[in-house]
Structure formats: structure tokens, C-alpha cells
């Protein structure tokens, strides 16, 4: 019996040793492919994929896939030139940029139009998660106060005259209040700029003279007028606003004298134009969309 037990123990040790050795020798882990591409090769591939997305009408798909906002091609531009090498681009040196980008370069699209590619990480993955593109134009090539766009400029000036003020007012910013507290934290509204609303409906009328109702309802009205602690309340027949410590939010300054191009259909008008910083026109092309509504032109978003 004793000999039998010893034989079984010896067999167990041998089997355990064999099993352990087999596991160690046979397991190789996940297969890892060596990265043989240089950063320059990756950057070229990323930019080529970006160009391909525009030329294959895949931008909206990329926006949905990666949940990012991607600029449309400038009005009048239908495709981007293909590139075969980074030498087809003009690299922007570090001293000319103020970002953590590893590569910035431009190339001409046509005439005074050019694109700027910015890459933050060289990768074989998505360009849109690791870079961006802007479309630019030489400001000197844009006709100031182009008479062809005079009516669009007039409409745009009217809408942009109060758009920032209205959005600030909906947050309770720059609303003139009485000195007596009507309810805990709420004071009577005496003015909103040159307006003197006396009800929530009055505020909505002011806001909807510039913005579409859908935009306001989806983005502002709930916080401004609904719930347990809205910005505005009607208390005992008085329009009241919560006292806020929020400060003015800044927005781009659009140069409506530098409209580059316009396109429109039955429901909207697309306007490409420039912005200004310290009275200096910038090169990046911006787009404002104006919605055509039964009540006139309105902005479908904040700009």
C-alpha cells in the first residue's frame, strides 16, 4: 500500500510538471504587429484620408461616427486636390502656431482659397480624432461690401445686432433688476437692454425675432422658464429674474463687410464670411446659416 501511494505521488508530480511546462512553452500572448510606419508616413496617410472623406461625400458619416463637427467645403468648392507626398504641402513652423500640434501644413485649393491641416498625434487611426482642417482665404482677395451681397449683409446685420444680447438675457446676464427681492433670489425685471418685458411671453417674442423657435426650445427655454428653479418666473403678476453672478459670454466678431460667397435654397441661406480679432480680419472661412421661416429670416443656432 505504501509503495502504491508513493507511486501515485510521483506520477502526480510528473504530470504537474509537464502541464506547467507545456502551458509556459505554448502560451505566446496576443499577436503584436510591429509598427513600421514613420510619423511622416502616418501624417500623409491621415491627410489623404481627410481629403478622401470630402471627395467621397463622407463628411456627414464621419460626424455621426465620431460625434465631431467638421467644416463643410467653402461655397463654390466641390472637391479637394489629391496629394501624393507631404512635399505637396507647405509646412507651418512651430513659431507660427500656438498649439500642441505636431504637424501643421497648408495647400492651395484654388485661387486665394487654401486648406490648413493640423495633426496632434501621428497615427494609423482616424484623422478626425487626432487632427482637424480649416478652410482659409486671403482677406485681401475678398471684396469689401460687395454689392452683390448687399441684401444678405443687411439681413445678417439685423440678426447679429442682438443675437449675443438675447442669449445672455436668457441666462439672466445683463438683465436690469429692481432692488427689492420679490421671492427668495428673484427680483423684478425692469429692463433687458432697450426692451421692457412684463411677461415670459414678451421675452419669447424678443428671442424669436432673431432665433428659430426650435433652437430656443431645444437649448434655452427649459432652463430659462421651466422647472423648479428657472431663470425667470412670473410672481404675483410680476416678471422676475433670479439674480446671477454669471458674466458676459464672448462670441466671434463677424465682419459682414467681408462676405465671400452665398448659396441658398427654399429653406435656408448659407453665407461664407470672415471674422475679426482686434479689427483684423482672420483668414479662416466661417459659415452662418439663416433659416427662412414664415415670420422672416431667423438664426437656427448661436454664432
N, C-alpha and C positions, 0 to 999 in steps of 0.2 A: 504493500500500500504506500509506504514511504517513498519507494522508488518511483511509483506511478505519479505521485504528487510532484516530485522533483522534475520528472519528465514533462509534465503539463506546464509547470512554471517556466522551464527552459524554452518550451515551444512558444509560450506567450511573449517572452522577452524577444525572441527572434522575430515573431510576427509583428510586434510593435515596432521594432527597429526597422524592419523592412517597410512597413506602412509609412513611418515618419520619413524615411529616406526618399521614398517614392513621391510623397507629397512635396517635399522640398525641391527635388530634382525636376518634377514635371511642371510645377507652377511657374509661369513666366510673367504673369500680370497682364494688364491691358497693353495692346499693341500701340506703340507711340511712333508716329511718323516724324522723321527729322525735318525741321523747318529749314529748307534750303533757299528760300527766297530772301533777298536783301530787302531792306526798308524801301529803297528806291523802286524796286520791282513791285512791292506791295502798294506803294503810293500810286504808281502808274495804273495798276490794276483797279484800285479804288476809284480813281478819276475816270477811267474808261467805263466802269460800271455806272457811275453817276451820269455820264453823257448818254450811255445806252438807255437808262431809265427815261430820260427826256425824249430821246428819239424814238423809243418804242411805246410812248404814251403810257408809261407805267408809274407815273408820279403819284397818282391817287392811290394806287395799290400799295406803294411804299409808305405813304402816310398812314394808311389803315393798319398795315403790318407793324410798323414801328412806333405808331402813335406820336408822330412828329409833324411839324408844319414845314412844308417845303415850298419855296417860291416858284411861282409859275414863270414860264418863259415870258420875256418882255413882249408887249403887244407888237405884232408885226414880225416877230421872230418865230419861225416854225420848227427849227431844229438847231442842233449844236454841231460844230465841226468835230470830226473824229480826230483823235491823236494817236500816234504810234510810239512816242517817246516823251519823256519829261523835257527833253530839249525843245519840244514844240511849245512849251510854256515859258513864261518869264517869272522866275522865282522872285518873291518879295523877301528881302533880307530881314533878319530879326529886328534890326534897329528901326524898321519902318512899321512894325506891328506892335500892338500892346496886348498880347495874349499868350497863352501857354501852348500855342500851336507848334508842331514840329515841322510843318511844311505849309507854306502859303505861296500860291502862284496864280498868275493871270494868263488869259489868252484872248485874242480878238475873236468876236463872234461875227460882226460885220460893221463896217464904217466906224462910228465912235463907240459902239457897244462892245463891252468885254465882260468876261466872267471871272470871278475870283474863287478859287478853290482853297479851302482851309482844312487841314488834316491835323487832328490832335493825337492820333495813335495809328501807326502803320500796322495794318492787319489784313488778313485774307477774308475777314468778315465784312459786315455791311459798311458802306461808305456813310450812310445816314446816321449810324450810331457813333461814328468816330470822326465825322467831318461835316462841313456844310459848304454851300455855294451861295454866292450873291451875284446879282447882275448889276452892272455898273455902266455909266456913260460919262463922257467928258462933259461937265456942265457948260463949257463954252460952246458945245455943239447944240445946245438946246436953245431954241428961240424964246426970248423973254416975251411974255404977254402975247403969245401967238394969237392973231385974230381968229384963226380957225377954231380955237378952243375958248373963245370969249364967253359963250353961254355956259359952258361947263365950269369955267372958272367962277362965274357969278354964282351958280348954284352951290359949288363947293365952298366958296367963301361964306355964304349964308349958313350952311350947315356947320362949318367948322368954327363959326364965330362963338357958339355957345356950347359946343359938344362937351368940352372939358369941364366947364362950369356945371352943367347939368349932372354929369356923373359924380362930381364932387358933392353936389347938393343932395343927391340920393343917399349918400353916406353920412349926411349931416355936416359936411365940411363947408365952411364959409356961409352957413345959414345964420341970418341975424335973428337973435332971440331976445325975448323980454327978460327982465331982471327977476321976475317973481316965479318961483317954482310952482307949477300947476299940479304936478304929481311927482312922486319920487323920481328925480333925474330928468324930468321933462319940463320944457319951458315953451311958452307960446311963440310961434313963428311970426316975426314981424316983416321979414323980407327975405327974398332969395335973389340977390342981385337987384335988378330993376323990377322984379316981379313981387307981388304981394298976395300969394296964395292964401286962401282961407279954408281949404279942404284938401284931402288926399286926391280927389278927382282933379282939382286945379293943378296939383303937382304933376299928375299923369298927363294932363293936357300939354303942359310945358315940355315935358320929356318927350312926348310922342310927336311934337312938332319938329323934332330933329332925328330921333331914332325910331326904328320899326317897333311896333308893339311886341312882336315875338321876341326880339332881342331883349327888351326891357323885362318882359315877363319871365324869361328863362334865366336872366342873370342878375336882376336887381330888385324886382318888386317884392319878392318874398322877404328879403332882409329889410327892405325899406318900409313895408306896410303890413306884414303878416307875422304870425307867431306871437309868443308871449312878450318878447322884448324888441319890437320893431323900432326902426329909427324914428318913424313918425306915428303919431296917434291923434285921433280926434277925441278930445276930453272935454265933456260938458260944452260941446259946440265950438270948441277952440282947436285950431290946428296946432299941435305941439310937436316938438322935436327933442330927442334926447341930447343932452349936452355931450359933445365928443371932444376928445383930445387928438383926434386924427388930424393930420396936416395935408396940405395940397399934394396930390399925386402929379408927377411930371409926365408929360406926353411929348412926342416928337413935334417939331415945328415944321409944318408942311409949307413949301414955297409954291403957292398956287400960280405964281407967275411963270413957273418952270414946269409946265405940263408937257410931257414928252410925246404921249400918244393916247388915243381914246378908242375904245370899242364899245358897242352896245347891242343889246338885243331887246326883246319885248319886255323883259323883267328887270334888267339891270344895266348899269353903265360902269365900265372898267376904266379907271384913269391911272396912268403911269406918270409919276412926277418925282421931284426931288424934295429932300428935307434940308433944313438949315441948322447949323450949330454956330452960335455966336455970329449970326448973319452971314455965315459962309456956307455956300451950297455944298452938299456932300455928293459923292459920286454914286452911291448905291441907289438903285431904282426902287421906289416904293409904289405900292398899288392901293388905291382907295376904290372900294366898290360902293356905288349908290344904288339903292333899290327904288324901283318905280312902284309906287303904291297908288291907291285910289285917292289918297289925300295929297299926293305930290311926291317929291323926292325925299328919301329918308336914308339914314345910315344904318346898315344891318349889323354893325359892330362898332366897338370903340377904336379910334385911331390915334 
